[in-house]
Amino acid sequence: MKKIFLLLAATTLFWSCKTNLNNQSSKQEIQVNINLKEIKNDKVLVTLAPPKITSEEITYSMPKIIPGTYSIDNYGKYVDDFKAFDKKGNLLAVTKTDDNSWSIKNAKALTKISYWVNDTFDSEKGTEFGEGDIFSPAGSNILADKNILLNTHCFVGYFSNLTTNPYKLNVSHPSQLWGATSMTDRDTSDTSDVFITSKYSELVENPIMYAKPNFTTFTVDGMEILISVYSPTGKITAESITPAMKTVMTAQKKFLGNINTTKKYSVLLYLSDIEGQDAHGFGALEHPTSTTVVFPEVIPIDQLSEQMKDVVSHEFFHIVTPLTIHSKEIQFFDYNAPKMSQHLWLYEGVTEYFANLFQINQDLISEEEFYSRIAVKIERASTLNDYMPFTTMSANVLQSPYKEQYLNVYEKGTLIGMCIDLIIREKSNGEKGILDLMHQLSQEYGITKPFDDNELFDKITERTYPEVGTFLKTHVSGPTPIPYNDYLAKVGVTTTTVKVVAPIFIKGQSPYINIIPETKEIIVLPEIELNDFFKELNLKGNDIILSINNTNYNLDNIYDLLNESQNWKENDIITVKIKRDGKEQQIKGKVKLPYEDQETFKPTDNSKEKLKNAWLKG
């Protein structure tokens, strides 16, 4: 899963993710009906008919956690008015045993349960995910006749001991709404969809987004790609982001080669009205055959396309890990008492590494940009606990002090993948890399065959080199920090410092401007050292920015200002209207961009150029 938080002009990327398996079952199916035609108070009615129950008591549960989010979310908290009935319509005794579970007495007589489901978007309070809010791409939206983001785990639970029974899901919906999903609709009606999955975990891994049709489809190397968009104002269309998606996914398929685990892949993009009571957890959550994405609608289309490229490329690579290559902890995931795998470095780290490596491999970014991304990840990893064994953190990621280090799976986890790649390249004289290892592991394991957590390092070492095994035991299961410069030197790459343009209105995580709540006006913060942009125009602390280049700005369109400032060039003519000490004045001048030092890498050893090129282009 990919988390994105917008702090003024800075877009800081964080991550997190998801999984699944497949298997056919001849057991009695569980029939579920979700009624989207009669939504009441932003609630949806769910009814469920179980197979014949043979025990006197049975428990029905909503997930406490889903694979990939790595946080306790308790989806049962969004369920109201839970009831159980016998075949005559009489109520059976029900006891709620915890946030997510209901115990049903006289279960042999059970023929139906019903309950109402609240959406999660309306209740977001701005708390960190796992601490109150559910990460939006893992949540739900219920907006009658307009949009229902139907992440199935938000609406449908499971009976104890019946998780491997097939599910038949019937969704009744208004005719103007169309359900975008990677599942196959077995009903040709305009107002009813029927989906069948082999078991509960397969249902959970297949989200559906209902909205007025706004989608495109295209095919890449035999894989059908669906891009579906919900835009509250209608200004963002699927067609507008499809070119970027097609470019990136074509390159990804070419990079992966013969790893091909799915014939259809869906990208479900929900655009949020951030000024209303709506989703604020921006990013994405991957599934084996789809990705749910949530972004604010205010992002300009060119920036939205660029951010979608980075987000979706990460999620798409999860078709390698953990869809194809995963442990028993994932294959047999317990939604209410999960045991976590030791190998988040593989599921998230290698995935994020591929999401960056393929872009230089397929000429989507420059070599300099790739080195810059690696440098940023090293810097971010340095702010986290570099001595905590990665496998220990992964296995205990749901509890402190390990969960506070989770974000390192996208920073140090990426770098672990890079170092393994560099070792393999060096030992094979450039002939092989980590992608070859993933091919080998996918052939030995696969969607239905998991590995044993404790055996993975030995399996990897057998297929590569002793040096890889030493690295894994020393730097992944051990507490020793990784000397990144030593590994990059293997391909002739060393550190350097360059000057880069810094954001105009923010430095790191600290803004130069703020909002006056009472008036919504933008004010220059006092008592801080302003950058060259402010100094050149003689802007001062407590100045109120009213307009720039004849466009008025305040809280309502501050994102427009932040986005527009990224297009300004050195010495552009600029006019700023301000209010200083209660008096308005106009300042005319030129843009002077702020710069900052950034550590990055560059190739310096020509004798290793062939090996470097094999790493980046092989």
Summary of the structure (lengths in Angstrom):
residues: 618
radius of gyration: 25.9
end to end distance: 27.8
largest distance: 82.1
contacts: 2097
relative contact order: 0.10
helix: 32%
strand: 30%
